[in-house]
Amino acid sequence: MIELIEVCRDYVVGDQVVHALDHVSLRIPAGDYVSIMGPSGSGKSTLLNILGLMDRPTAGIYRLDGVDTSTMNDEELAHARQHQIGFVFQSFHLVPRLNALENVELPMILAGIPPKQRHSRSLGALAKVGLSKRADHRPNQLSGGERQRVAIARAIVMQPKLLLADEPTGNLDSKSGGEIIAILEQLNGQGLTVLVVTHDPAIGGRARRQLQFRDGRLLHDSGQS
């Protein structure tokens, strides 16, 4: 599903070039469950931005489902982000004035999906994360863990193939964080490809495959013998 070939991402800071990603090659098949770990500045978030089509490599090739993403125009990139990829972040990014159901509906509104279909699909997504009974609650009426569940429901409501989670438990206590990871693992068990960026080795160690980054380089891939 994902193939990176000698991918680099460079940034110019003052008179220096920073190699945020340095010749990273990687294959991730559909249905995999991968954690991405490493210290701050190791390239984890840069990698996630490229995988999520929010940034482009400076050099190298990124293929998503066999398509070289460098050949995609802005409209094609936006369509792929909308329909193939779900995003979950450390901050929940919920709209305060909307209830849980309405927050989950937002991606479908942008995609032009009819209201009846939006309603039923949003309820189904909330059911998957165990929040059916909280659909009419606004974010300030929900706990941190519940808000992250809404964010996950919003991320999966378009039925993506790939879910990218950037420190999804970073703002949560350990109990709520464990519940969020359990939900991600359940979704992976249903066939969704899940990539989790985390600083927590306990969370990272739960993934079937662990990637270790440092200074923009992939130092270790537990999926490689």
Secondary structure, DSSP 8 states (H G I E B T S, - for coil): -EEEEEEEEEEEETTEEEEEEEEEEEEE-TT-EEEEE-STTSSHHHHHHHHTTSS--SEEEEEETTEEGGG--HHHHHHHHHHHEEEE-SS----TTS-HHHHHHHHHHHTT--HHHHHHHHHHHHHHTT-GGGTT--GGGS-HHHHHHHHHHHHHTT--SEEEEESTTTTS-HHHHHHHHHHHHHHHHTT-EEEEE-S-HHHHTTSSEEEEEETTEEEEETT--
